[in-house]
Amino acid sequence: MTKLAVIAAAGLGSRLGDITINKPKGFLMIDGNTLIERSVTNLIDMGVERILIGTGYLSKIYEQFALSYDQITCIKNKNYRLTGSMATLFNMHEYINDDFLFLESDLLYGKDALEYLFSDDRKDLILASGTTNSNDEVFIESNKFNHLIKMSKNKNELNNIFGELVGISKISLNKFNHMCDLFQTNQCLNDIDYEHVMSMVSSQSSPFFIKKIEDLAWCEIDDEDQLAIAKNKIINIINKKKSSQ
């Protein structure tokens, strides 16, 4: 059972304009709850005992939020404006001493997304959904064994599109250490995202497995259009599934 979760939450959220001037994306309010509160509640309900939040932009808001939870520790990426998500993840490496669940902070999702990963015994697992028509998501190329080959926002860089990255994964300590080693040897690429390092690791050692759920109710919120979809569609599906359980 995975007892540790790591949340990447350092980003500026600049594409949301004035909406994120005074708050990070994780504090977007959907149906009366913030994204980060929903995520933390889901994780604790699943038995997670430690939650690390990699902060950056408006980090004090996360630190104040963490005071309400014994499970949460915040670690700030001081160079968040100049670095990518892998730098935020690497910045927490001294606190990560076990296999963990890795999440992005700007996700709206139901607890069933976590249940799909917790019910699978594989340690290195990336959650994916069926593809959409969006050009702003990260798409996944896999082989016939559902092993990760490559991830990219540019469909033309992929030989096939197996699914869309949800932003929730299981990462073993061994894989994480390999990711950190690669990042350290490529310091000129400080703006690299974690999904690119995952792809590199998957091609050099035992691969990440892709678990695709076609009807998963979820949404990443990077801009106002996605925020509208989250508020007007995705939350209704999540609430309907929850009430029917």
DAFEN-V429276 format. One record per backbone hydrogen bond with DSSP energy under -0.5 kcal/mol. NH is the residue of the N-H (numbers start at 0). CO is the residue of the C=O. E is the energy in kcal/mol with one decimal. If there is no record, write none. Layout:
nh: {NH NH}
co: {CO CO}
e: {E E}
This chain:
nh: {4 5 6 7 8 8 15 16 18 19 20 26 27 29 29 32 34 35 37 38 39 40 41 42 43 44 45 46 47 48 49 50 51 52 53 53 54 54 55 56 58 60 61 62 63 64 65 66 66 67 68 71 72 74 76 77 79 81 82 83 85 86 86 87 88 89 90 91 92 94 95 96 99 100 101 102 103 104 106 107 108 109 112 113 113 114 115 116 117 118 119 124 124 125 126 127 128 129 138 138 139 140 142 145 147 148 149 151 154 156 157 161 161 162 163 164 165 166 168 169 170 175 176 177 178 179 180 181 182 183 184 185 186 188 189 191 195 196 197 198 199 200 201 202 203 203 204 208 209 210 210 211 212 213 215 217 218 220 221 223 226 227 228 229 230 231 232 233 234 236 237 238 239 240 241 242 243 244 244}
co: {49 100 51 102 6 53 12 13 15 16 17 23 24 27 32 29 27 25 33 34 35 36 37 38 39 40 41 43 42 2 2 70 4 72 6 51 52 74 8 9 55 57 57 58 59 60 61 62 63 64 65 68 50 52 54 75 76 78 78 189 191 83 191 83 84 85 86 88 89 91 91 94 170 3 168 5 166 7 103 218 106 216 109 109 110 110 111 112 113 114 116 122 169 208 167 210 163 212 136 151 162 149 146 142 207 140 140 138 152 153 154 139 159 139 128 137 126 126 101 124 99 171 172 173 174 175 176 177 178 179 180 182 183 185 186 188 192 192 193 194 195 196 197 198 199 200 200 123 145 125 208 209 127 211 212 215 107 105 219 14 222 223 224 225 226 227 228 228 229 232 233 234 235 236 237 238 239 240 241}
e: {-2.4 -3.2 -3.1 -2.6 -0.6 -2.7 -1.7 -1.7 -1.7 -1.3 -1.4 -1.9 -2.0 -0.5 -3.1 -1.4 -1.4 -3.0 -2.2 -2.4 -2.7 -2.4 -2.5 -2.4 -2.6 -2.4 -1.2 -1.7 -2.3 -2.0 -2.2 -3.1 -2.8 -2.5 -3.1 -0.6 -0.9 -1.6 -0.6 -1.8 -1.3 -1.5 -0.7 -2.3 -2.2 -1.9 -2.6 -0.7 -0.8 -1.7 -2.0 -0.9 -2.4 -2.5 -3.2 -1.0 -1.5 -1.6 -1.0 -2.4 -1.6 -0.5 -0.5 -1.4 -2.1 -3.0 -2.1 -1.4 -2.2 -1.9 -0.8 -0.8 -2.7 -2.4 -3.4 -2.7 -1.5 -1.9 -0.6 -2.6 -0.5 -0.9 -1.7 -0.5 -0.6 -1.9 -2.0 -1.0 -2.9 -1.9 -1.2 -0.8 -1.7 -2.8 -2.1 -2.7 -2.1 -0.6 -0.6 -2.9 -2.7 -3.2 -1.5 -2.0 -2.9 -2.9 -1.5 -2.1 -0.8 -1.9 -1.7 -3.3 -0.6 -1.0 -2.5 -3.1 -2.1 -0.6 -2.6 -3.3 -3.0 -2.6 -2.5 -1.7 -2.5 -2.5 -2.2 -2.3 -2.3 -2.5 -1.5 -1.3 -0.7 -2.5 -0.7 -2.1 -0.9 -1.2 -2.6 -1.8 -1.9 -2.6 -2.6 -1.4 -0.9 -0.8 -2.0 -2.3 -3.2 -2.8 -0.5 -0.7 -2.8 -0.6 -1.1 -0.8 -1.9 -2.3 -0.7 -0.5 -1.9 -2.1 -1.9 -2.3 -2.3 -2.5 -2.0 -2.0 -2.0 -1.7 -2.4 -2.6 -2.0 -2.4 -2.3 -2.3 -1.2 -0.6 -0.8}
